[in-house]
Amino acid sequence: MKHSVTHDLDDATAKRATEKAFAAYAERFEKYSPRAHWTHERHCDVTFSVKGFTLRGALDLEPGQIVMDLEVPFVLRVFKGQALDIIEREIRLWVDKAKRGELDD
């Protein structure tokens, strides 16, 4: 299931905001071992560990949107919406900060 967060940032700023959002998420939810690996300028593979399962997904930067896709085992599908909501909130927070020029390098 794909979910997107719209924005009006340029590509470089959208990527920085996405990186900051994931870093903040990873710090806050360290117990789930969130990992992000950029395999391309516009594509990031992500993983999380929950209840002994590894969840895999991706963040893709498309014009005007950040697209999240998370593969969740059937037994954990109940948590998928919650996970996407949390990630979306974090991304929106950092997109708003980027709009205000508040991204630190």
C-alpha positions in Angstrom: 0.0 0.0 0.0 1.4 3.4 -1.0 0.8 6.6 0.8 2.0 10.0 -0.2 2.7 13.3 1.5 2.4 16.3 -0.8 4.8 19.3 -0.6 5.9 22.3 -2.6 9.6 22.0 -2.0 12.4 21.7 -4.5 14.0 18.3 -4.9 17.1 18.9 -2.8 15.1 20.4 0.1 12.5 17.6 -0.1 15.3 15.1 0.2 16.9 16.9 3.2 13.5 17.2 4.9 12.9 13.4 4.3 16.3 12.6 5.8 15.7 14.8 8.8 12.2 13.3 9.3 13.6 9.7 9.2 16.5 10.6 11.5 14.0 12.1 14.1 11.8 9.0 13.7 14.8 6.7 14.2 15.8 8.5 17.4 12.3 8.5 18.8 11.6 4.9 17.9 15.0 3.4 18.4 13.6 0.2 19.9 12.3 -0.7 16.4 15.7 -0.5 14.8 14.7 1.8 11.9 17.2 1.9 9.1 17.3 4.0 6.0 19.6 3.4 3.0 19.5 5.7 0.0 20.0 3.6 -3.1 19.4 6.4 -5.5 19.0 10.2 -5.2 15.3 9.8 -5.1 14.8 6.3 -3.5 15.4 5.2 0.0 15.0 1.6 1.3 13.8 1.4 4.9 13.4 -1.4 7.5 11.9 -1.7 11.0 11.8 -4.6 13.4 8.6 -5.2 15.3 7.7 -8.2 17.4 10.4 -10.3 15.8 9.4 -9.3 12.3 11.3 -7.1 9.8 9.2 -4.7 7.9 10.5 -3.4 4.6 9.5 -0.4 2.7 10.6 2.5 0.7 10.5 6.3 0.5 10.4 7.7 -3.0 10.8 11.4 -3.9 8.5 12.3 -6.7 7.7 15.8 -8.0 5.6 17.4 -5.3 5.3 14.4 -3.1 7.1 11.9 -0.9 5.7 8.4 -1.5 5.9 5.8 1.3 5.3 2.1 0.7 5.6 -0.3 3.6 5.4 -4.1 3.2 3.9 -5.5 6.4 3.4 -9.2 7.2 -0.3 -10.2 7.5 0.1 -10.7 11.3 1.2 -7.1 11.8 -1.2 -5.4 9.3 -3.1 -4.0 12.2 -0.1 -1.7 12.8 0.4 -0.6 9.2 -1.9 2.4 9.4 -0.4 3.5 12.7 3.1 3.2 11.3 2.3 5.2 8.2 0.5 7.9 10.3 3.6 8.3 12.5 5.9 8.5 9.5 3.6 11.0 7.7 3.4 13.3 10.8 7.2 13.3 11.0 7.6 14.1 7.3 5.0 16.9 7.4 6.7 18.4 10.5 10.1 18.5 8.6 8.5 19.7 5.3 7.0 22.6 7.3 10.3 23.3 8.9 11.9 23.3 5.5 9.4 25.8 4.2 10.3 28.1 7.1 14.0 27.7 6.4 14.7 25.8 9.6 16.6 22.8 8.3 20.0 22.5 10.0 22.9 21.0 8.0 
